[in-house]
Amino acid sequence: MAINFRGIVLPTLFRLRGSYLYKYYKEFKLREWGKYEKLKEIQRNNLFSLLSHAVNHCELYHGISVDSKSIESTLNNFPIIGKSQLVDQRERIIAKNYNSKGKYENSSGGSTGRPVRFVQDKYMWDRNMGMKLFYLHMCGKELGERELKLWGSERDIFKGSVGFKTKIENVLYNRKLLNSFKMSEDKIVDYIKEIDRWKPKILWTYVDSIHEISRFILYKNLSVRCPDVIMTTAGTLFDSVRKEIQEAFPDSYIVNQYGSREVGDIACECLEHDGLHILGQNQYIEVVNEEGQSCRSGEIGELVVTLLTNYSMPLIRYRIGDTGAFKRGFCRCGRETDMLEQVSGRITDHFINSKRELIHGEYFTHLFYHMDWIKAFQVIQNDLDIITVKYVTRGEQIYEEDLKNIKAKIKHVMNDDCSIHFERHHNIPPSASGKYLYTKSLVRR
């Protein structure tokens, strides 16, 4: 067996660069099999420190009392904020005393298209990167082992290649980066060959990118070398999508990882596929209903995140825009963490009909299952009773009977008066972030 020299060298390089990410990675590994109550105690202490800091140094939170003896109840005294508050109240959320040299600005386009700018710092970055390494470890991939990253990068399309710094990092990490922002069939063929040639331990990818490749593999009846693990992120891993990826890569473990640019990595499946592990040292997660009250285990609600590692701009009870549900009990693997039973997708993935019933986005993705003549699709709710279905075909032929069937099934959940328009396109571009949206609702809630 070849010696993984990168696993030996990289920790030293991290230290020389002044990064503590490996230190935090080891901390997470040390607590990997810790008892639940001990882990919750660490989380509560982190939560108390952040809330106390925010009350003392962030204008938005002045005057809120924090009780260390009932810290989780105290959290209810803080308002739930969304992306609009993050924009409008930005200066009131930034800590006035925090002048960390490692402070930097980050941004996210968000589902509304309204740019969201926020301040992060080196402490948050190091802990989040340590968590990324831990998730890879949890799925069987250790530092320095080969990984292939299939990622959307708008910048690389304009520049033609990645920068010198990224090239060096890829060599050090033993990582190869493939740009999935714009994939033609020729590109997909090249990427399949690269997977065969590179033989990665793990393939880390946008959900929609590997789904598109998987559908091509199945349509062309191809075979490809299966990485040990395919880790999907940056999108909703619907059951139907997972099934197609698994059919294309039958010997790979398909695991789902969940996070966002604002708050970092939140949760990840292990190889047991028994829900997503929340390692609560970095975040505190709530699932709330429309009234802001806590949901029971198994009940789908909106995910609200308190980031415990960003003291420059504390994000407390941040409405991230996704829906999900807590799982009752621990994972079969034996790690005693809180669990997300599922992440159901963006709020805008769900449609709402004229009866004010919420229709899960996955309902619409199922309508296209096994329709190999459709290469890509997107279902958009323009108004309560107006639906647009965009689709891209693999060839010239259109199967009108399939479209008629899709139309009938949409009317079944929306209503008979719903107006459904089909639009044939040559290409359906991803969003500005590189993510592909299968469903999108423009209806205000």
C-alpha positions in Angstrom: 0.0 0.0 0.0 1.4 3.4 -1.0 2.2 5.8 1.8 -0.1 8.8 2.0 2.7 11.4 2.4 0.2 14.3 2.0 -1.6 13.2 5.1 1.7 13.7 6.9 2.9 16.9 5.2 -0.4 18.9 5.0 -0.9 19.4 8.8 2.6 21.0 9.0 1.8 23.3 6.0 -1.4 24.4 7.7 0.5 25.4 10.8 3.1 27.2 8.8 0.4 29.2 7.2 -1.1 30.1 10.6 -4.2 28.0 10.1 -5.8 26.0 12.9 -8.1 24.0 10.7 -6.3 20.8 11.3 -6.4 21.4 15.1 -10.2 21.7 14.9 -10.4 18.7 12.6 -8.6 16.7 15.3 -10.9 18.1 17.9 -13.9 16.9 16.0 -12.4 13.5 15.5 -11.6 13.3 19.3 -15.3 13.9 20.0 -16.6 11.7 17.2 -17.8 8.9 19.5 -18.5 11.2 22.5 -21.7 10.9 24.6 -24.7 13.1 23.6 -25.0 15.0 26.8 -21.3 16.0 26.8 -21.6 17.2 23.2 -24.7 19.2 24.0 -22.9 20.8 27.0 -20.1 21.9 24.7 -22.7 23.3 22.3 -24.6 25.2 25.0 -21.3 26.7 26.2 -20.5 27.9 22.7 -24.1 29.2 22.3 -23.8 31.2 25.6 -20.5 32.7 24.6 -21.9 33.8 21.2 -25.2 35.2 22.6 -23.4 37.1 25.4 -20.9 38.6 22.8 -23.8 39.6 20.5 -25.8 41.3 23.2 -22.7 43.3 24.3 -21.3 44.3 20.9 -24.1 44.1 18.2 -26.6 47.0 18.1 -29.4 44.8 16.9 -29.3 42.6 20.0 -28.7 45.3 22.7 -31.0 44.9 25.7 -31.7 41.2 25.3 -31.0 39.2 28.5 -29.0 36.0 28.4 -29.4 33.3 31.1 -26.6 30.7 31.2 -28.9 28.3 33.2 -31.5 28.2 30.4 -29.5 29.1 27.4 -31.8 27.3 24.9 -34.9 29.1 26.2 -32.9 32.4 26.1 -32.5 31.9 22.4 -36.2 32.5 21.9 -35.7 36.1 23.1 -33.7 36.7 19.9 -35.6 37.5 16.7 -35.6 35.2 13.7 -33.9 37.0 10.8 -33.9 36.3 7.1 -31.9 37.5 4.1 -33.7 40.8 3.9 -32.7 41.7 7.5 -29.2 40.6 6.7 -29.1 43.2 4.0 -31.1 46.0 5.7 -29.7 45.5 9.3 -26.1 44.6 8.3 -24.4 47.4 10.2 -26.4 46.7 13.3 -25.4 43.0 13.3 -21.7 43.5 12.7 -19.9 43.5 16.1 -18.5 46.9 16.9 -15.6 45.7 18.9 -14.4 42.9 16.6 -11.4 44.0 14.6 -9.9 40.6 13.7 -7.1 40.7 11.2 -8.7 37.7 9.6 -12.0 39.4 8.9 -13.3 39.3 5.3 -16.4 39.8 3.3 -18.4 37.0 1.7 -21.6 37.1 -0.4 -24.4 34.9 -1.6 -26.9 35.6 -4.3 -29.7 33.9 -2.5 -32.9 32.5 -4.0 -34.4 35.9 -4.4 -31.5 37.2 -6.5 -30.9 40.0 -4.1 -27.2 40.0 -3.2 -26.4 39.2 0.4 -23.1 40.4 1.8 -21.8 39.3 5.2 -18.7 39.5 7.3 -16.8 36.3 8.3 -13.4 35.8 9.9 -10.5 33.4 10.1 -11.8 31.6 13.2 -15.1 30.7 11.4 -13.2 29.7 8.2 -10.8 27.4 10.1 -13.5 25.7 12.0 -15.6 25.2 8.9 -12.7 23.8 7.0 -11.9 21.5 9.9 -15.5 20.3 9.7 -15.2 19.6 6.0 -12.2 17.4 6.7 -14.2 15.6 9.4 -17.1 14.9 7.1 -14.8 13.4 4.5 -13.2 11.3 7.3 -16.7 10.2 8.4 -17.3 8.9 4.9 -14.0 7.0 4.7 -11.7 9.5 2.9 -8.6 10.7 4.9 -6.6 13.9 4.3 -4.4 13.6 1.2 -6.3 10.7 -0.5 -7.5 11.4 -4.0 -10.6 13.4 -4.5 -12.3 14.8 -7.6 -14.4 17.9 -7.2 -17.2 18.5 -9.8 -18.1 22.1 -9.1 -19.8 25.0 -10.8 -17.4 27.9 -11.3 -18.6 30.9 -13.3 -15.2 32.6 -12.8 -13.3 29.8 -14.5 -15.5 30.0 -17.6 -14.5 33.6 -18.1 -10.8 33.2 -17.2 -10.4 29.9 -19.0 -8.6 28.2 -16.1 -8.3 28.2 -12.3 -5.7 30.5 -10.7 -2.2 29.6 -9.8 -3.0 29.4 -6.0 -5.9 27.0 -6.7 -3.6 24.8 -8.9 -1.1 24.6 -6.1 -3.8 23.7 -3.5 -5.2 21.0 -5.8 -1.8 19.4 -6.1 -1.2 19.5 -2.3 -4.7 18.2 -1.5 -4.4 15.5 -4.2 -7.5 17.0 -5.7 -8.7 17.4 -9.3 -11.2 20.1 -10.1 -13.7 19.8 -13.0 -15.9 22.7 -14.0 -19.6 21.7 -14.1 -21.1 25.1 -14.7 -21.4 24.4 -18.4 -21.5 20.8 -19.5 -22.0 19.7 -23.1 -22.3 16.0 -24.0 -18.6 16.1 -25.1 -17.6 17.5 -21.7 -19.6 14.8 -19.9 -17.7 12.1 -22.0 -14.4 13.7 -21.0 -15.4 13.8 -17.3 -16.4 10.1 -17.3 -13.0 9.3 -18.8 -11.3 11.5 -16.1 -13.2 9.6 -13.4 -11.9 6.3 -14.9 -8.3 7.7 -15.2 -8.0 9.6 -11.9 -9.7 6.9 -9.7 -10.7 9.2 -6.9 -11.5 7.9 -3.4 -14.3 10.4 -3.3 -16.2 12.4 -5.9 -17.5 15.7 -4.3 -20.1 17.2 -6.5 -23.1 19.4 -7.0 -26.2 17.3 -6.9 -27.4 18.4 -10.4 -24.0 17.9 -12.0 -23.6 14.2 -11.0 -27.3 13.7 -11.8 -26.8 15.0 -15.3 -23.8 12.7 -15.8 -25.6 9.8 -14.3 -28.6 10.2 -16.7 -26.2 10.3 -19.6 -24.5 7.1 -18.4 -27.8 5.3 -18.1 -29.1 6.7 -21.4 -26.0 5.6 -23.3 -25.7 2.4 -21.3 -22.1 3.2 -20.3 -20.0 1.8 -17.5 -17.7 3.9 -15.3 -15.3 3.2 -12.5 -17.2 3.8 -9.2 -15.5 6.1 -6.6 -15.8 4.7 -3.1 -18.0 7.6 -2.1 -20.0 10.2 -4.1 -20.7 13.2 -1.8 -23.5 15.5 -3.1 -24.1 19.0 -2.0 -25.4 22.4 -3.2 -28.9 21.1 -4.0 -31.7 18.8 -2.9 -30.9 15.1 -3.2 -34.4 13.9 -4.1 -35.0 10.2 -3.7 -35.6 9.8 -7.4 -32.3 11.6 -8.2 -30.4 9.5 -5.6 -31.8 6.4 -7.3 -30.5 7.4 -10.7 -27.1 8.3 -9.4 -26.9 4.9 -7.6 -27.9 3.1 -10.8 -25.1 4.8 -12.8 -22.6 4.2 -10.0 -23.8 0.9 -8.4 -20.7 0.3 -6.3 -20.5 3.8 -4.8 -21.9 5.1 -1.5 -24.0 8.1 -2.2 -24.0 10.5 0.7 -25.6 13.9 1.0 -23.9 16.9 2.6 -25.8 20.1 3.5 -24.6 23.7 4.2 -24.6 27.2 2.9 -22.1 30.0 2.3 -23.5 32.1 5.1 -23.2 29.5 7.9 -20.8 26.9 6.4 -21.3 23.1 6.6 -24.3 22.1 8.7 -24.9 18.4 8.4 -23.8 15.3 6.5 -24.8 11.6 6.0 -22.4 8.9 7.0 -22.2 5.6 5.2 -25.3 4.2 7.0 -27.7 6.6 5.1 -29.7 7.0 8.3 -30.1 10.7 8.2 -27.7 13.7 8.3 -25.4 14.2 11.3 -25.4 17.6 12.9 -22.1 18.2 14.6 -23.3 20.9 16.9 -20.0 22.5 17.9 -20.2 24.9 14.9 -24.0 25.6 14.7 -27.2 25.3 16.6 -30.1 24.2 14.5 -33.9 24.8 14.9 -36.8 23.5 12.8 -39.7 25.9 13.1 -43.3 26.1 11.7 -44.9 29.2 10.1 -45.5 30.7 13.6 -41.9 30.3 14.5 -42.6 27.5 17.0 -40.4 24.4 17.3 -41.5 21.4 15.1 -41.7 17.9 16.5 -39.3 15.2 15.2 -40.3 14.1 11.7 -42.4 17.3 11.1 -41.1 19.4 8.2 -40.5 23.0 9.0 -38.1 25.8 8.1 -34.5 25.5 9.1 -33.2 28.3 11.4 -29.4 28.3 12.1 -27.3 30.0 14.7 -23.7 30.1 13.7 -21.5 29.6 16.8 -18.2 30.5 15.2 -18.6 34.0 13.6 -18.0 36.7 16.2 -17.4 39.3 13.6 -21.1 39.3 12.4 -23.1 36.9 14.6 -25.8 35.2 12.6 -28.4 34.3 15.3 -31.6 32.4 14.4 -30.9 32.9 10.7 -33.7 31.7 8.4 -31.6 30.0 5.8 -34.5 29.4 3.3 -34.5 25.6 3.4 -37.0 23.1 4.8 -36.2 19.9 6.7 -37.1 17.7 9.7 -35.3 16.4 12.8 -35.0 12.6 13.1 -35.8 10.9 16.4 -33.0 9.0 17.9 -29.3 8.4 16.9 -27.9 7.0 13.7 -27.2 3.3 13.4 -23.5 4.1 13.1 -23.4 4.8 16.9 -22.4 8.5 16.7 -24.5 10.3 19.3 -25.4 13.5 17.4 -28.6 15.3 16.5 -29.9 14.2 13.2 -31.8 15.7 10.3 -34.2 13.1 8.9 -34.1 15.0 5.6 -33.5 18.3 3.9 -36.5 18.9 1.8 -35.2 21.7 -0.3 -35.5 25.4 -0.6 -38.7 27.2 0.4 -38.9 28.2 -3.3 -38.7 24.5 -4.3 -42.2 24.0 -2.9 -45.3 25.2 -4.8 -48.5 26.5 -3.3 -51.8 26.0 -4.9 -55.0 28.1 -4.8 -56.2 26.1 -1.7 -52.9 27.3 0.0 -51.7 23.7 0.1 -47.9 23.2 0.0 -46.8 20.9 -2.8 -43.3 19.4 -2.4 -40.9 20.1 -5.2 -40.0 16.4 -5.5 -43.5 15.7 -6.8 -42.6 17.5 -10.0 -39.2 15.9 -10.5 -40.9 12.5 -10.3 -43.0 13.4 -13.4 -39.9 13.3 -15.6 -38.6 10.0 -14.2 -37.6 7.5 -16.9 -38.4 10.0 -19.7 -35.0 9.6 -21.4 -35.9 11.8 -24.3 -35.9 14.8 -22.0 -32.4 15.8 -21.2 -33.1 18.6 -18.8 -36.2 20.3 -17.3 -37.3 23.1 -15.0 -40.8 23.7 -13.5 -41.5 27.3 -12.6 -44.6 28.5 -10.7 -45.2 32.0 -12.0 -48.4 32.6 -10.1 -50.9 30.5 -8.1 -52.5 29.2 -11.3 -49.7 29.6 -13.8 -47.0 27.0 -14.4 -44.2 27.0 -16.9 -42.4 23.8 -17.8 -39.1 24.3 -19.6 -37.5 21.3 -21.2 -34.5 20.3 -23.3 -34.7 17.2 -25.6 -31.9 14.8 -26.5 -33.0 14.6 -30.1 -35.5 16.2 -32.4 -38.6 14.1 -31.4 -41.1 15.3 -28.9 -43.4 12.8 -27.2 -46.7 14.6 -27.0 -48.3 11.9 -24.9 -45.6 12.3 -22.2 -46.2 16.1 -22.1 -50.0 15.5 -21.9 -49.4 13.1 -18.9 -47.2 15.7 -17.1 -49.8 18.3 -17.6 -52.6 16.1 -16.2 -50.5 15.3 -13.1 -49.6 18.9 -12.4 -53.3 19.9 -12.6 -54.1 17.0 -10.2 -52.2 18.8 -7.4 -52.5 22.4 -8.4 -56.1 22.5 -9.7 -58.0 22.0 -13.0 -57.9 25.7 -13.8 -54.1 25.9 -13.6 -52.6 27.1 -16.8 -49.6 25.1 -17.9 -47.2 26.3 -20.6 -44.5 24.1 -22.1 -41.3 25.7 -23.5 -38.7 23.9 -25.4 -35.2 25.2 -25.0 -31.7 24.3 -26.3 -30.3 24.8 -22.8 -31.5 25.6 -19.3 -28.7 27.6 -17.5 -28.0 27.2 -13.8 -28.4 30.0 -11.3 -25.7 32.6 -10.8 -24.2 30.4 -8.1 -23.8 27.5 -10.5 -26.7 25.5 -8.9 -29.3 24.0 -11.1 -33.0 24.5 -10.0 -35.4 21.7 -10.9 -38.3 23.6 -9.5 -38.8 27.3 -8.6 -41.7 29.1 -7.2 -42.0 32.9 -7.8 -45.2 33.1 -5.6 -44.8 35.3 -2.5 -45.8 33.5 0.7 
